[in-house]
Amino acid sequence: MEILFTEQFEQAYERLTHTEKRSVCKALALLDANPKYPSLHVKKMERTQDIWEARPSKRLRTTFEMVGDTIIMRNVVEHDKVLKRP
């Protein structure tokens, strides 16, 4: 699989702490290997079309789209904020 990053994702990632960045990197590796990996809790977001969310940590959520064999990372922020801007 190929993973692409939107500008929104890259900007949000840069604002994370070092520990949060490590969690996100680990989640991306798991997502790449197996999007159904249990600890990621991947699910389709409600009231969206083809946007999914995963949990890099208890506090953070990342959103993405799957287009063929490509994962497009959209955002990575706190849970409540991701619901407002997936």
Secondary structure by P-SEA (a helix, b strand, c coil): cbbbbcaaaaaaaaaccaaaaaaaaaaaaaaaacccccccccccccccccbbbbbccccbbbbbbbcccbbbbcccccaaaaaacc
